[in-house]
Amino acid sequence: MGPSALRAAGLGAALQGLGHAVEDGGNISVKNPEEQHFGDKRAKYLSEIAGICHDVAERITRTLEEDFFPVSLGGDHSMAVGTVAGISKFHQQRGQSVGLIWIDAHADMNTPETSPSGNVHGMPFAALLGFGPQALTGILGDAAKISSQRAVLIGVRDMDSREKKTVKRSGIHVFTMRDIDEQGMRAVMEKSLSLASDGAAGFIVSLDMDVMDPIEAPGVGTPVQGGLTFREAHLAMEMIADSGRMLSLELVEINPIIDIMNKTAILGVGLISSALGKKIL
Ligand SMILES: [Mn+2]
């Protein structure tokens, strides 16, 4: 329902208003989880999610081959395994590396062995670095999709105790909410943009709406207090646009059932617009 909420909030018209030619590729077909058994409780719906991620990866690769800029709408964050695999593969075939900027209240760095919930949407970042079940790490080939030196996590404020160990061991760059409080979003983004694009074709942006403070974005599955303000998030997107190095953008975890008057999707449309060139002046 997240993509529908973003469409209803006027995403297409907003991007056309910025001068972009927009083609809506429609939804990727997904089975209703209510009609499936979750399977292994350490990684619920793993085989269904892996199948969807494979479809997403192929769709993304085709989008890039057709010379479009992919904007992917979620849906839960497990889809990032597909989007990032697709973009990484496309550039790898051209001898290029890509970076990753992951903006999220959580690290999404669990594996079935460490996850307290068994939710696969808490595992995609780990899978992209090569940790976790082969069903996820092996999409479009077995190699890690992203090098930890070019992977940046921004806005994190809630990690499981065993997950913290994986984050530290992974070697990714982390800017927690405390770093944003102390250094300011501008400094955090300057460092992040430089780390993610160093020696690479550019970087992927994966924006989980739960990075926002729940006052701004109530319609997310796992809200955590103390998140980004409206302007901090827009500044991050504006600096991403100014860098000219973004290769793809995804926005995930909007759940209109628990939202208030589509507020979270309306904010999402604004953030995508800023990332794709909307300026105040
Ligand atoms: Mn996430």
Residues whose N, C-alpha, C, O or C-beta is under 5 A from the ligand:
A	BS01	MN	H77 D104 D108 H121 D208
